[in-house]
Amino acid sequence: MPWELKSDRPIYTQLIEQIELMIFSGVYPLGSKLPSVRDMAQEAAVNPNTMQKALVKLEEDGLIITHRTSGRSITEDARMVEMAKTKLAQEQISDFLEKMQLMGFEQKEILTIIDNMVKEMKK
């Protein structure tokens, strides 16, 4: 999964989101060891301090565990990962609904648009 960082938002926030997506999608499976901060920073083309800041936040959120002598790994707690995944989905949906309401769409119209798009994706 390539790193896609944009200049319109803080890099640190984008790193957190992308690492979360890598965890949720299985790129980094539960219990797996993460590359070093320097390696991850080099791969993402960011300053190691910025990557470190993102990893500390993910550790605070319980998705990453730091081992004193062997680096960092993804938590083995599937429930924790599922809760974080659900929280992210709810935030994304909330942002989407807010924008749709600002554009003047009613709930029924929003649901119709979503239903039609889901049907198109299944084709």
Protein Blocks (a to p, Z undefined) as FASTA:
>chain_A
ZZdddfkbcfklmmmmmmmmmmmnomagghiacddfklmmmmnopafklmmmmmmmmmmn
opaccdfknopaddfblklmmmmmmmmmmmmmmmmmmmmmmnopafklmmmmmmmmmmmm
mZZ
